[in-house]
Structure formats: structure tokens, C-alpha cells
Amino acid sequence: MSTNALISVVYHSGYGHTAVVANKVQEGLASVEGVEARLFSVDDVDWDVLNASDAIVFGAPTYMGGPSAGFKAFADATAKPWFGDAWKDKLAAGFTNSGSNAGDKQVTLQYLATLAAQQGMLWIPLAVKSANGLNRNGYYLGLGTQSDNDSPEVTPGDADKTDAFNFGVRIAQATKRWKAGA
Ligand SMILES: Cc1cc2nc3c(=O)[nH]c(=O)nc-3n(C[C@H](O)[C@H](O)[C@H](O)COP(=O)(O)O)c2cc1C
């Protein structure tokens, strides 16, 4: 099988819940033929792989109404690729997880989309109607999942994991189309 698209997921997770979502997005990406999907915690980023990626998916928990400081430190470090236009015209997407069903997740998604715009990237929204258990929190800009104050093995639950897998598939398919037309 020839690999025709490289996609990276970069996420921060203080307590493991956003990591569950990141893993499911990566599984969805990797399920699409011809896609190599890489997963990086912000503590363990391979910048060469990010620079070589056709698409980058950003993931941050919502802390105090915005992206976590751990993710923001990564975002600030992307000033280096910004200076060289290294991520211009890559695709981008984003997800956040938080404790409330809303909990101001929209602010985090807007931040992730703004980061992508600063880099000159093209943003892929979720494109899933909030119905039949899917997109249960009703976010459209990106994926907004929810977990209770318990173990990441318990929540986020199956519906959110399904959304995360499906979002990975969508991002992978969009990236293949974008790359084929480039
Ligand atoms: C410092 C801090 C701030 C938080 N702020 C919010 C918030 O603004 N909205 C919300 O819904 N949940 C908030 N939470 C709950 C987290 O979003 C929730 O526990 C999430 O699952 C944490 O993800 P993680 O395990 O990947 O770190 C906060 C948690 C922490 C530790």
C-alpha cells in the first residue's frame, strides 16, 4: 500500500481524557487507506514530522474557558514554522474535551481555528448534525467532547469516541482529496 497522505495529531491532556479523544481521531485517520497517521503529545513533538505533514489536527482540553496552558505553550512554539510559512496550505482541524457539556468549549475551538488561520492552514469543520447521539454537544467548528470527573477509562463515552473516529475519517478523506488536487 502506498502512503499518499501524512497526517499528525498534536494534543495536550493533563489528566488523560483528551488523550482518549486524540487516540480515537488517530484511529479514524489510520483507518483510511493510504494515510499514515502520527500522534504526538505536546510534550513529545517531532517538528520534522509536523512540517512534513499534509494535515495537522490540534487537540486541547478546555481549562478556564480556553485552551490549556500546555497546549498554548505548543501553539506559541509554532511561531517558528509561522516565520517560514512552513505550514501554509496544509489542512487543519481541531477538538477539545471538557467537564461540562458546554463549558465554553467554543472558545477553545475558535482558538484552534485561529491558530490554523495564523499559519495559513485550511480548516476542516466537523460537519455532523447534532442528532441520533452524534455530536451530542452540538459543536460544528470542530469536535467538542465531554468527560466527567472520573477515570479516562470511563469517560469520554462511546458516543464521543465514535464522533472522534468519524472525524478522523473525514479529515483523512479531505486530506487525500486536497493532496490529489495540489
Ligand atoms: C484547571 C482546569 C480548568 C478547567 N476548566 C474547565 C472549563 O472552563 N470548562 C469545563 O467544562 N471544564 C473545565 N475543566 C474540566 C476539564 O476540562 C475536564 O476535566 C477535562 O476532561 C480535562 O481533560 P484532560 O484529562 O485531557 O486534561 C477544567 C479542569 C481543570 C483542571
The ligand as an ORCA input file, in Angstrom:
! r2SCAN-3c Opt
* xyz 0 1
  C      -7.537     23.935     35.503
  C      -8.802     23.354     34.973
  C      -9.736     24.189     34.385
  C     -10.922     23.671     33.852
  N     -11.793     24.498     33.221
  C     -12.893     23.995     32.615
  C     -13.760     24.826     31.855
  O     -13.531     26.015     31.652
  N     -14.864     24.262     31.322
  C     -15.173     22.951     31.513
  O     -16.215     22.500     31.026
  N     -14.336     22.112     32.188
  C     -13.208     22.613     32.730
  N     -12.352     21.784     33.393
  C     -12.587     20.342     33.360
  C     -11.708     19.690     32.284
  O     -11.954     20.274     31.015
  C     -12.005     18.200     32.216
  O     -11.671     17.605     33.449
  C     -11.249     17.534     31.085
  O     -11.685     16.206     30.974
  C      -9.740     17.557     31.313
  O      -9.116     16.984     30.195
  P      -7.734     16.216     30.343
  O      -7.988     15.000     31.221
  O      -7.363     15.834     28.973
  O      -6.791     17.184     30.982
  C     -11.189     22.277     33.941
  C     -10.230     21.447     34.560
  C      -9.057     21.957     35.044
  C      -8.028     21.026     35.671
*
